[in-house]
Amino acid sequence: MHLRPPSIDPGVTSFIWALLLGLFVWVGLLAIGISKGTALVIGLLAFGGIFLFVRLQGGDDPVR
């Protein structure tokens, strides 16, 4: 019996990557003393940009 991991939708993996990296950016900005409002806006922009990048470019390359 060959076990395989479950199939996960690319949108879900994109969201997870964007959430974790966006939180990392937000916490990093807070750690260096940026105000909470500015850090939140930049963190949300990072979340959106990372989500779009991973969603559009993060797929497997087709086999030739």
Residue pairs with C-beta under 8 A, 6 or more apart in sequence:
10 55
10 58
10 59
11 55
13 54
13 58
14 51
14 54
14 55
14 58
15 51
17 50
17 51
17 54
17 58
18 47
18 48
18 50
18 51
18 54
19 47
21 46
21 47
21 50
22 43
22 44
22 46
22 47
22 50
23 43
25 42
25 43
25 46
26 39
26 40
26 42
26 43
26 46
29 38
29 39
29 42
29 43
30 36
30 39
34 42
